[in-house]
């Protein structure tokens, strides 16, 4: 079976499961998206790894695993989402130490959080993507105004985008200095979701 490389498109709050998030993986050489429901902790850990400017004051669980692996010269070479059963994705970490390769079973959310920290590629098999991959339509009204990669999200994602926009309205009247102070406070309080929103507002300035 042929492998298909994936990258991370984004994370959104899931409207179908309380307290869960939707991780959207994108086919590198294609248009299909692979949505995977993950828990809040794993979503936070993935978001922190994606946001290079945000550094937690203490290592999170996946950071601890990375530090432990580095100390003992263990490298995660790649992550493979190898099975889909009853809506649950199963993944493997392909690890290497002293040129000896080992395969370790892992939850997909944990595997991806670690892949980001090791800068390891993420793959799935073509038959899994054929079964669970979806196409998200491009919004024709904004096609000329925005990047062609902009997509009209399905119900799983739309509400989160709208909510984020409303929450960010409250920061528009604040100065850059005030925003940076709020960002530092959010990081110290380990409120990484708010930190990411503040960083986005700072970037817009």
C-alpha contacts under 8 A as a table, 3 or more apart, distances in Angstrom:
res1	aa1	res2	aa2	distance
1	X	125	X	6.47
1	X	126	X	7.00
1	X	127	X	7.74
2	X	125	X	5.85
2	X	126	X	5.89
3	X	123	X	6.10
3	X	124	X	5.58
3	X	125	X	4.54
3	X	126	X	5.93
4	X	27	X	7.08
4	X	28	X	7.73
4	X	123	X	5.39
4	X	124	X	5.36
4	X	125	X	5.81
4	X	126	X	5.93
5	X	27	X	6.26
5	X	28	X	5.76
5	X	29	X	7.73
5	X	121	X	7.22
5	X	122	X	5.88
5	X	123	X	4.38
5	X	124	X	6.56
6	X	25	X	6.01
6	X	26	X	5.34
6	X	27	X	4.73
6	X	28	X	5.31
6	X	121	X	7.61
6	X	122	X	5.46
6	X	123	X	5.57
6	X	124	X	7.32
7	X	25	X	5.53
7	X	26	X	5.25
7	X	27	X	6.69
7	X	28	X	6.39
7	X	121	X	7.87
7	X	122	X	6.72
8	X	23	X	7.65
8	X	24	X	6.20
8	X	25	X	4.57
8	X	26	X	5.97
9	X	23	X	7.83
9	X	24	X	5.32
9	X	25	X	5.31
9	X	26	X	5.63
10	X	23	X	6.15
10	X	24	X	5.35
10	X	25	X	7.29
11	X	21	X	6.75
11	X	22	X	5.60
11	X	23	X	4.60
11	X	24	X	6.07
11	X	43	X	7.17
11	X	47	X	7.67
12	X	21	X	5.58
12	X	22	X	5.14
12	X	23	X	6.65
12	X	156	X	7.56
12	X	157	X	5.69
12	X	160	X	6.17
12	X	161	X	7.96
13	X	19	X	7.90
13	X	20	X	6.47
13	X	21	X	4.37
13	X	22	X	6.02
13	X	156	X	7.46
13	X	157	X	6.93
13	X	160	X	5.89
14	X	17	X	5.79
14	X	18	X	7.05
14	X	19	X	7.59
14	X	20	X	5.53
14	X	21	X	4.60
14	X	22	X	5.41
14	X	37	X	7.47
14	X	156	X	5.63
14	X	157	X	7.14
15	X	18	X	6.96
15	X	155	X	7.59
15	X	156	X	5.50
15	X	157	X	7.84
15	X	159	X	7.88
16	X	156	X	7.16
17	X	20	X	5.52
17	X	21	X	7.90
19	X	39	X	6.87
19	X	40	X	6.20
20	X	37	X	6.51
20	X	38	X	5.76
20	X	39	X	4.82
20	X	40	X	5.65
21	X	37	X	5.60
21	X	38	X	5.28
21	X	39	X	6.02
21	X	40	X	6.31
21	X	43	X	6.53
22	X	35	X	6.16
22	X	36	X	5.54
22	X	37	X	4.57
22	X	38	X	6.13
22	X	156	X	7.58
22	X	157	X	7.99
23	X	35	X	5.63
23	X	36	X	5.10
23	X	37	X	6.17
23	X	38	X	6.74
23	X	43	X	7.58
24	X	33	X	6.39
24	X	34	X	5.70
24	X	35	X	4.50
24	X	36	X	6.41
25	X	33	X	5.55
25	X	34	X	4.92
25	X	35	X	6.24
25	X	36	X	7.86
26	X	30	X	7.98
26	X	31	X	7.22
26	X	32	X	6.22
26	X	33	X	4.59
26	X	34	X	6.28
27	X	30	X	5.18
27	X	31	X	6.12
27	X	32	X	5.52
27	X	33	X	6.15
27	X	34	X	7.74
28	X	31	X	7.85
31	X	135	X	6.49
32	X	129	X	7.83
32	X	133	X	5.54
32	X	134	X	5.29
32	X	135	X	5.00
32	X	136	X	7.54
33	X	133	X	5.36
33	X	134	X	5.19
33	X	135	X	6.14
33	X	136	X	7.32
34	X	129	X	6.97
34	X	132	X	6.45
34	X	133	X	4.79
34	X	134	X	6.41
35	X	133	X	7.51
36	X	89	X	7.72
38	X	42	X	6.61
38	X	43	X	6.55
38	X	109	X	6.04
39	X	42	X	5.48
39	X	43	X	6.14
39	X	109	X	7.91
40	X	43	X	5.03
40	X	44	X	6.13
41	X	44	X	5.13
41	X	45	X	6.22
42	X	45	X	4.97
42	X	46	X	6.13
42	X	109	X	6.00
42	X	110	X	6.60
42	X	113	X	7.10
43	X	46	X	5.18
43	X	47	X	6.06
43	X	109	X	7.72
44	X	47	X	5.05
44	X	48	X	6.16
44	X	192	X	7.05
44	X	193	X	7.29
45	X	48	X	5.23
45	X	49	X	6.37
45	X	60	X	7.43
45	X	62	X	7.31
45	X	113	X	6.37
46	X	49	X	5.14
46	X	50	X	6.27
46	X	112	X	7.38
46	X	113	X	4.97
46	X	116	X	7.50
47	X	50	X	5.07
47	X	51	X	6.15
48	X	51	X	5.06
48	X	52	X	7.21
48	X	54	X	6.34
48	X	55	X	7.43
48	X	192	X	7.03
49	X	52	X	6.44
49	X	113	X	7.27
49	X	116	X	6.29
49	X	117	X	6.56
50	X	116	X	7.47
51	X	54	X	5.71
51	X	196	X	7.26
52	X	55	X	7.44
54	X	187	X	6.99
54	X	192	X	7.73
54	X	195	X	7.54
54	X	196	X	7.84
55	X	187	X	7.31
56	X	59	X	6.47
56	X	60	X	7.55
56	X	187	X	6.40
56	X	188	X	7.36
56	X	190	X	6.66
57	X	187	X	7.59
57	X	188	X	6.56
57	X	190	X	7.87
59	X	62	X	7.77
59	X	63	X	5.23
59	X	64	X	5.78
60	X	63	X	5.08
60	X	64	X	6.12
61	X	64	X	5.05
61	X	65	X	6.34
62	X	65	X	5.00
62	X	66	X	6.26
62	X	110	X	7.62
62	X	113	X	6.77
62	X	114	X	6.20
63	X	66	X	5.00
63	X	67	X	6.17
63	X	117	X	7.50
64	X	67	X	5.05
64	X	68	X	6.03
65	X	68	X	5.06
65	X	69	X	6.05
66	X	69	X	5.10
66	X	70	X	6.08
66	X	114	X	7.28
66	X	117	X	6.93
66	X	118	X	7.39
67	X	70	X	5.12
67	X	71	X	6.21
68	X	71	X	5.21
68	X	72	X	6.57
69	X	72	X	5.29
69	X	73	X	5.94
69	X	74	X	4.73
69	X	75	X	6.70
70	X	73	X	4.98
70	X	74	X	5.92
70	X	75	X	7.24
71	X	74	X	7.75
73	X	97	X	6.12
73	X	98	X	7.78
74	X	95	X	6.75
74	X	96	X	5.79
74	X	97	X	4.91
75	X	95	X	5.46
75	X	96	X	5.26
75	X	97	X	6.57
75	X	118	X	7.27
76	X	79	X	7.72
76	X	93	X	6.47
76	X	94	X	5.81
76	X	95	X	4.36
76	X	96	X	6.48
76	X	114	X	7.88
76	X	115	X	7.06
76	X	118	X	6.20
76	X	120	X	6.52
77	X	93	X	7.67
77	X	94	X	5.56
77	X	95	X	5.55
77	X	96	X	6.80
77	X	118	X	7.79
77	X	120	X	5.54
77	X	121	X	7.48
78	X	93	X	6.28
78	X	94	X	5.31
78	X	95	X	7.39
78	X	115	X	6.84
78	X	120	X	4.89
78	X	121	X	5.10
78	X	122	X	6.04
78	X	123	X	7.64
79	X	91	X	6.95
79	X	92	X	5.79
79	X	93	X	4.89
79	X	94	X	6.08
79	X	111	X	6.44
79	X	112	X	7.18
79	X	115	X	6.52
79	X	120	X	6.99
79	X	121	X	6.38
79	X	122	X	4.84
79	X	123	X	6.12
80	X	91	X	5.51
80	X	92	X	5.34
80	X	93	X	6.77
80	X	94	X	7.69
80	X	122	X	6.02
80	X	123	X	4.76
80	X	124	X	5.39
80	X	125	X	7.94
81	X	89	X	6.72
81	X	90	X	5.78
81	X	91	X	4.19
81	X	92	X	6.53
81	X	108	X	6.89
81	X	122	X	7.73
81	X	123	X	6.16
81	X	124	X	4.63
81	X	125	X	7.15
82	X	89	X	7.63
82	X	90	X	5.94
82	X	91	X	5.50
82	X	92	X	7.10
82	X	124	X	5.95
82	X	125	X	6.31
82	X	128	X	7.76
83	X	89	X	5.76
83	X	90	X	4.99
83	X	91	X	6.96
83	X	128	X	7.10
84	X	87	X	6.19
84	X	88	X	5.49
84	X	89	X	4.55
84	X	90	X	6.22
84	X	128	X	6.75
85	X	88	X	5.24
85	X	89	X	6.65
89	X	107	X	7.70
89	X	108	X	6.37
90	X	105	X	7.85
90	X	106	X	7.09
90	X	107	X	6.15
90	X	108	X	5.97
91	X	105	X	6.19
91	X	106	X	5.46
91	X	107	X	5.96
91	X	108	X	5.14
91	X	111	X	6.84
92	X	103	X	6.28
92	X	104	X	5.45
92	X	105	X	4.61
92	X	106	X	5.52
92	X	107	X	7.98
92	X	108	X	7.92
92	X	111	X	7.16
93	X	103	X	5.68
93	X	104	X	5.04
93	X	105	X	6.37
93	X	106	X	6.72
93	X	111	X	6.46
94	X	101	X	6.94
94	X	102	X	6.01
94	X	103	X	4.81
94	X	104	X	6.60
95	X	101	X	5.62
95	X	102	X	5.15
95	X	103	X	6.14
95	X	104	X	7.42
96	X	99	X	5.94
96	X	100	X	5.42
96	X	101	X	4.42
96	X	102	X	6.10
97	X	100	X	5.29
97	X	101	X	6.64
106	X	110	X	6.54
106	X	111	X	5.88
107	X	110	X	5.34
107	X	111	X	6.07
108	X	111	X	4.95
108	X	112	X	6.13
109	X	112	X	5.33
109	X	113	X	6.24
110	X	113	X	5.08
110	X	114	X	6.22
111	X	114	X	5.21
111	X	115	X	6.04
112	X	115	X	4.80
112	X	116	X	6.27
112	X	122	X	7.34
113	X	116	X	5.49
113	X	117	X	6.71
114	X	117	X	5.07
114	X	118	X	6.19
115	X	118	X	5.17
115	X	119	X	5.62
115	X	120	X	4.70
115	X	121	X	6.68
115	X	122	X	7.07
116	X	119	X	4.88
116	X	120	X	6.39
117	X	120	X	7.72
124	X	128	X	6.81
124	X	129	X	7.09
125	X	128	X	5.44
125	X	129	X	6.58
126	X	129	X	5.11
126	X	130	X	6.05
127	X	130	X	4.93
127	X	131	X	6.16
128	X	131	X	5.05
128	X	132	X	5.98
128	X	133	X	7.54
129	X	132	X	5.25
129	X	133	X	4.67
130	X	133	X	5.75
136	X	151	X	6.33
136	X	152	X	6.50
136	X	153	X	6.46
136	X	154	X	7.27
137	X	151	X	6.00
137	X	152	X	5.71
137	X	153	X	7.64
138	X	143	X	7.27
138	X	148	X	7.72
138	X	149	X	7.65
138	X	150	X	6.49
138	X	151	X	4.55
138	X	152	X	5.50
139	X	142	X	5.74
139	X	143	X	6.19
139	X	150	X	7.35
139	X	151	X	5.88
139	X	152	X	5.13
140	X	143	X	5.11
141	X	144	X	7.45
142	X	145	X	5.06
142	X	146	X	5.79
143	X	146	X	5.70
143	X	147	X	6.94
143	X	148	X	5.89
143	X	150	X	7.56
144	X	147	X	7.71
144	X	148	X	7.81
146	X	150	X	6.67
147	X	150	X	5.64
153	X	156	X	7.47
153	X	157	X	5.59
153	X	158	X	5.65
154	X	157	X	5.75
154	X	158	X	6.18
155	X	158	X	5.41
155	X	159	X	6.98
156	X	159	X	7.21
156	X	160	X	7.99
157	X	160	X	5.57
157	X	161	X	6.62
158	X	161	X	5.33
158	X	162	X	6.42
159	X	162	X	5.12
159	X	163	X	6.09
160	X	163	X	5.06
160	X	164	X	6.12
161	X	164	X	5.22
161	X	165	X	6.28
162	X	165	X	5.18
162	X	166	X	6.40
163	X	166	X	5.22
163	X	167	X	6.28
164	X	167	X	5.16
164	X	168	X	6.13
164	X	197	X	7.67
165	X	168	X	5.22
165	X	169	X	6.47
166	X	169	X	5.31
166	X	170	X	7.61
167	X	170	X	5.96
167	X	171	X	7.85
168	X	171	X	5.42
168	X	172	X	6.91
168	X	197	X	6.91
168	X	198	X	7.74
168	X	201	X	7.22
169	X	172	X	5.46
170	X	173	X	6.97
171	X	174	X	5.44
171	X	179	X	7.47
171	X	198	X	7.76
171	X	201	X	7.47
172	X	201	X	7.68
174	X	178	X	5.99
174	X	179	X	6.43
175	X	178	X	5.17
175	X	179	X	6.22
176	X	179	X	5.00
176	X	180	X	6.11
176	X	202	X	6.71
176	X	205	X	7.87
177	X	180	X	5.21
177	X	181	X	6.25
178	X	181	X	5.09
178	X	182	X	6.17
179	X	182	X	5.03
179	X	183	X	6.06
179	X	198	X	6.56
179	X	202	X	6.88
180	X	183	X	4.91
180	X	184	X	6.21
180	X	198	X	7.91
180	X	202	X	7.67
181	X	184	X	5.20
181	X	185	X	6.22
182	X	185	X	5.00
182	X	186	X	6.05
182	X	195	X	7.96
182	X	198	X	7.53
183	X	186	X	5.11
183	X	187	X	6.27
183	X	194	X	7.84
183	X	195	X	5.27
183	X	198	X	5.95
183	X	199	X	6.98
184	X	187	X	5.24
184	X	188	X	6.23
184	X	195	X	7.89
185	X	188	X	5.13
185	X	189	X	6.15
186	X	189	X	5.06
186	X	190	X	6.05
186	X	191	X	5.02
186	X	192	X	6.63
186	X	194	X	6.46
186	X	195	X	5.41
187	X	190	X	4.83
187	X	191	X	5.90
187	X	192	X	6.10
187	X	195	X	6.17
188	X	191	X	7.68
191	X	194	X	5.67
191	X	195	X	6.31
192	X	195	X	4.74
192	X	196	X	6.05
193	X	196	X	5.28
193	X	197	X	6.54
194	X	197	X	5.09
194	X	198	X	6.18
195	X	198	X	5.10
195	X	199	X	6.07
196	X	199	X	5.04
196	X	200	X	6.23
197	X	200	X	5.10
197	X	201	X	6.37
198	X	201	X	5.08
198	X	202	X	6.19
199	X	202	X	5.02
199	X	203	X	6.10
200	X	203	X	5.06
200	X	204	X	6.35
201	X	204	X	5.18
201	X	205	X	6.77
202	X	205	X	5.37
